[in-house]
Amino acid sequence: MMETKIDPAIEAQPQESRKLIVEYFKSRPDIGFKKLLLDVALEARDPFKSWEPRKLKKGFLAAVLVLLLAAAWFGYWNILN
């Protein structure tokens, strides 16, 4: 029976694997939690006018306003009274 040899250069330790993964994600500016939050809150960038700032999504703005209104309502009736 043939045995498979593992090349020592390919065999990675847990710390080395973690370091490689962290480096990979840091080298990719298109993924990450910050990018996710920006994509949820802002409209997609126009590829032909990349210098223009991104606008807020109307649905996101409405949701934030409703949450702020609910927090103010809760605060008024439960904390102030």
N, CA and C atoms as a LAMMPS dump frame, in Angstrom:
ITEM: TIMESTEP
0
ITEM: NUMBER OF ATOMS
243
ITEM: BOX BOUNDS ff ff ff
-5.0000000000000000e+02 5.0000000000000000e+02
-5.0000000000000000e+02 5.0000000000000000e+02
-5.0000000000000000e+02 5.0000000000000000e+02
ITEM: ATOMS id mol type element x y z
1 1 1 N 0.836 -1.157 0
2 1 2 C 0 0 0
3 1 3 C 0.898 1.243 0
4 2 1 N 0.475 2.254 -0.769
5 2 2 C 1.258 3.485 -0.842
6 2 3 C 0.858 4.429 0.28
7 3 1 N 1.853 5.004 0.908
8 3 2 C 1.592 5.989 1.95
9 3 3 C 1.787 7.384 1.374
10 4 1 N 0.913 8.263 1.76
11 4 2 C 1.003 9.638 1.287
12 4 3 C 1.931 10.417 2.192
13 5 1 N 2.882 11.084 1.594
14 5 2 C 3.793 11.923 2.364
15 5 3 C 3.244 13.341 2.382
16 6 1 N 3.298 13.952 3.54
17 6 2 C 2.869 15.337 3.679
18 6 3 C 4.11 16.206 3.652
19 7 1 N 4.11 17.137 2.728
20 7 2 C 5.224 18.064 2.606
21 7 3 C 5.234 18.987 3.823
22 8 1 N 6.354 19.131 4.528
23 8 2 C 6.394 19.992 5.705
24 8 3 C 6.045 21.445 5.403
25 9 1 N 6.265 21.905 4.172
26 9 2 C 5.931 23.287 3.823
27 9 3 C 4.42 23.487 3.742
28 10 1 N 3.702 22.407 3.408
29 10 2 C 2.244 22.496 3.28
30 10 3 C 1.577 22.335 4.639
31 11 1 N 2.141 21.528 5.477
32 11 2 C 1.543 21.273 6.785
33 11 3 C 1.595 22.544 7.631
34 12 1 N 0.431 23.011 8.073
35 12 2 C 0.356 24.271 8.814
36 12 3 C -0.088 24.017 10.246
37 13 1 N 0.439 24.793 11.137
38 13 2 C 0.054 24.738 12.538
39 13 3 C -1.122 25.692 12.758
40 14 1 N -1.89 25.521 13.845
41 14 2 C -3.055 26.384 14.08
42 14 3 C -2.728 27.876 14.116
43 15 1 N -1.628 28.26 14.756
44 15 2 C -1.272 29.68 14.822
45 15 3 C -0.914 30.218 13.437
46 16 1 N -0.222 29.414 12.663
47 16 2 C 0.138 29.844 11.313
48 16 3 C -1.11 29.963 10.447
49 17 1 N -2.044 29.034 10.606
50 17 2 C -3.283 29.079 9.83
51 17 3 C -4.076 30.327 10.178
52 18 1 N -4.147 30.618 11.464
53 18 2 C -4.892 31.814 11.898
54 18 3 C -4.256 33.066 11.317
55 19 1 N -2.925 33.123 11.347
56 19 2 C -2.205 34.276 10.816
57 19 3 C -2.464 34.43 9.315
58 20 1 N -2.465 33.326 8.587
59 20 2 C -2.732 33.368 7.149
60 20 3 C -4.154 33.856 6.865
61 21 1 N -5.112 33.389 7.653
62 21 2 C -6.505 33.799 7.454
63 21 3 C -6.674 35.283 7.76
64 22 1 N -6.081 35.759 8.853
65 22 2 C -6.171 37.177 9.211
66 22 3 C -5.539 38.038 8.121
67 23 1 N -4.385 37.645 7.626
68 23 2 C -3.731 38.392 6.553
69 23 3 C -4.601 38.418 5.295
70 24 1 N -5.23 37.293 4.992
71 24 2 C -6.09 37.214 3.806
72 24 3 C -7.253 38.202 3.919
73 25 1 N -7.935 38.213 5.063
74 25 2 C -9.089 39.099 5.216
75 25 3 C -8.675 40.563 5.308
76 26 1 N -7.511 40.854 5.859
77 26 2 C -7.036 42.235 5.902
78 26 3 C -6.658 42.729 4.504
79 27 1 N -6.262 41.827 3.638
80 27 2 C -5.888 42.223 2.282
81 27 3 C -7.103 42.413 1.38
82 28 1 N -8.287 42.035 1.865
83 28 2 C -9.517 42.158 1.076
84 28 3 C -10.381 43.278 1.639
85 29 1 N -10.328 44.487 1.08
86 29 2 C -11.129 45.595 1.611
87 29 3 C -12.614 45.47 1.281
88 30 1 N -12.973 44.52 0.407
89 30 2 C -14.371 44.402 0.004
90 30 3 C -15.193 43.513 0.933
91 31 1 N -14.582 42.922 1.962
92 31 2 C -15.339 42.115 2.915
93 31 3 C -15.021 42.561 4.328
94 32 1 N -15.978 42.357 5.206
95 32 2 C -15.776 42.74 6.599
96 32 3 C -17.053 43.311 7.195
97 33 1 N -17.062 43.445 8.52
98 33 2 C -18.243 43.916 9.23
99 33 3 C -18.541 45.372 8.893
100 34 1 N -17.513 46.193 8.798
101 34 2 C -17.703 47.606 8.456
102 34 3 C -18.326 47.731 7.069
103 35 1 N -17.841 46.941 6.129
104 35 2 C -18.38 46.962 4.767
105 35 3 C -19.831 46.503 4.76
106 36 1 N -20.154 45.511 5.58
107 36 2 C -21.524 45.029 5.684
108 36 3 C -22.45 46.132 6.185
109 37 1 N -22.038 46.844 7.236
110 37 2 C -22.862 47.924 7.775
111 37 3 C -23.058 49.04 6.752
112 38 1 N -22.005 49.382 6.042
113 38 2 C -22.121 50.423 5.017
114 38 3 C -23.042 49.986 3.885
115 39 1 N -22.986 48.715 3.49
116 39 2 C -23.847 48.223 2.425
117 39 3 C -25.309 48.181 2.857
118 40 1 N -25.559 47.946 4.141
119 40 2 C -26.927 47.942 4.646
120 40 3 C -27.493 49.358 4.67
121 41 1 N -26.68 50.33 5.041
122 41 2 C -27.149 51.7 5.245
123 41 3 C -27.106 52.562 3.988
124 42 1 N -26.214 52.273 3.056
125 42 2 C -26.005 53.166 1.916
126 42 3 C -26.383 52.507 0.594
127 43 1 N -26.795 53.352 -0.343
128 43 2 C -27.096 52.875 -1.696
129 43 3 C -25.813 52.386 -2.366
130 44 1 N -25.972 51.588 -3.401
131 44 2 C -24.81 51.093 -4.145
132 44 3 C -24.123 52.257 -4.859
133 45 1 N -22.834 52.175 -4.978
134 45 2 C -22.055 53.23 -5.634
135 45 3 C -22.258 53.134 -7.15
136 46 1 N -22.432 54.288 -7.776
137 46 2 C -22.553 54.352 -9.224
138 46 3 C -21.165 54.126 -9.829
139 47 1 N -20.985 53.073 -10.627
140 47 2 C -19.642 52.787 -11.158
141 47 3 C -19.127 53.868 -12.115
142 48 1 N -20.03 54.671 -12.675
143 48 2 C -19.606 55.709 -13.61
144 48 3 C -19.334 57.038 -12.918
145 49 1 N -19.763 57.156 -11.657
146 49 2 C -19.524 58.376 -10.872
147 49 3 C -19.001 57.965 -9.504
148 50 1 N -17.846 57.347 -9.486
149 50 2 C -17.304 56.799 -8.243
150 50 3 C -16.867 57.88 -7.258
151 51 1 N -16.696 59.108 -7.7
152 51 2 C -16.273 60.189 -6.813
153 51 3 C -17.432 60.731 -5.975
154 52 1 N -18.683 60.468 -6.379
155 52 2 C -19.826 60.976 -5.627
156 52 3 C -20.028 60.162 -4.352
157 53 1 N -20.419 60.814 -3.266
158 53 2 C -20.673 60.066 -2.025
159 53 3 C -21.932 59.21 -2.153
160 54 1 N -21.954 58.129 -1.421
161 54 2 C -23.111 57.239 -1.435
162 54 3 C -24.237 57.848 -0.611
163 55 1 N -25.487 57.64 -1.051
164 55 2 C -26.649 58.191 -0.363
165 55 3 C -27.237 57.146 0.584
166 56 1 N -27.916 57.635 1.64
167 56 2 C -28.576 56.732 2.58
168 56 3 C -29.756 56.046 1.908
169 57 1 N -29.972 54.777 2.251
170 57 2 C -31.144 54.07 1.76
171 57 3 C -32.371 54.594 2.494
172 58 1 N -33.466 54.771 1.769
173 58 2 C -34.677 55.304 2.375
174 58 3 C -35.246 54.344 3.415
175 59 1 N -35.188 53.059 3.164
176 59 2 C -35.692 52.06 4.107
177 59 3 C -34.888 52.047 5.397
178 60 1 N -33.579 52.173 5.281
179 60 2 C -32.718 52.215 6.463
180 60 3 C -33.005 53.464 7.285
181 61 1 N -33.143 54.591 6.618
182 61 2 C -33.44 55.837 7.306
183 61 3 C -34.79 55.767 8.011
184 62 1 N -35.792 55.183 7.358
185 62 2 C -37.113 55.026 7.977
186 62 3 C -37.031 54.118 9.196
187 63 1 N -36.271 53.022 9.11
188 63 2 C -36.133 52.095 10.24
189 63 3 C -35.45 52.775 11.421
190 64 1 N -34.431 53.569 11.156
191 64 2 C -33.733 54.287 12.236
192 64 3 C -34.667 55.289 12.896
193 65 1 N -35.44 56.007 12.088
194 65 2 C -36.386 56.978 12.639
195 65 3 C -37.463 56.304 13.488
196 66 1 N -37.975 55.164 13.039
197 66 2 C -38.981 54.426 13.812
198 66 3 C -38.379 53.943 15.127
199 67 1 N -37.155 53.438 15.107
200 67 2 C -36.51 52.987 16.343
201 67 3 C -36.266 54.143 17.305
202 68 1 N -35.85 55.285 16.786
203 68 2 C -35.661 56.459 17.644
204 68 3 C -36.989 56.938 18.224
205 69 1 N -38.036 56.933 17.424
206 69 2 C -39.356 57.317 17.908
207 69 3 C -39.841 56.348 18.979
208 70 1 N -39.635 55.059 18.781
209 70 2 C -40.028 54.057 19.778
210 70 3 C -39.239 54.234 21.074
211 71 1 N -37.944 54.52 20.964
212 71 2 C -37.131 54.736 22.165
213 71 3 C -37.582 55.991 22.9
214 72 1 N -37.909 57.051 22.163
215 72 2 C -38.391 58.277 22.798
216 72 3 C -39.732 58.037 23.475
217 73 1 N -40.618 57.301 22.829
218 73 2 C -41.93 56.972 23.393
219 73 3 C -41.758 56.158 24.672
220 74 1 N -40.906 55.154 24.623
221 74 2 C -40.638 54.315 25.793
222 74 3 C -40.053 55.149 26.926
223 75 1 N -39.088 55.993 26.592
224 75 2 C -38.463 56.834 27.605
225 75 3 C -39.427 57.811 28.233
226 76 1 N -40.3 58.377 27.424
227 76 2 C -41.255 59.336 27.951
228 76 3 C -42.222 58.671 28.93
229 77 1 N -42.782 57.541 28.56
230 77 2 C -43.816 56.903 29.397
231 77 3 C -43.262 56.121 30.553
232 78 1 N -42.037 55.587 30.462
233 78 2 C -41.526 54.739 31.521
234 78 3 C -40.496 55.413 32.417
235 79 1 N -39.768 56.347 31.895
236 79 2 C -38.703 56.963 32.695
237 79 3 C -39.168 58.305 33.279
238 80 1 N -39.787 59.123 32.465
239 80 2 C -40.18 60.444 32.9
240 80 3 C -41.459 60.462 33.731
241 81 1 N -42.341 59.508 33.532
242 81 2 C -43.602 59.475 34.292
243 81 3 C -43.564 58.454 35.397
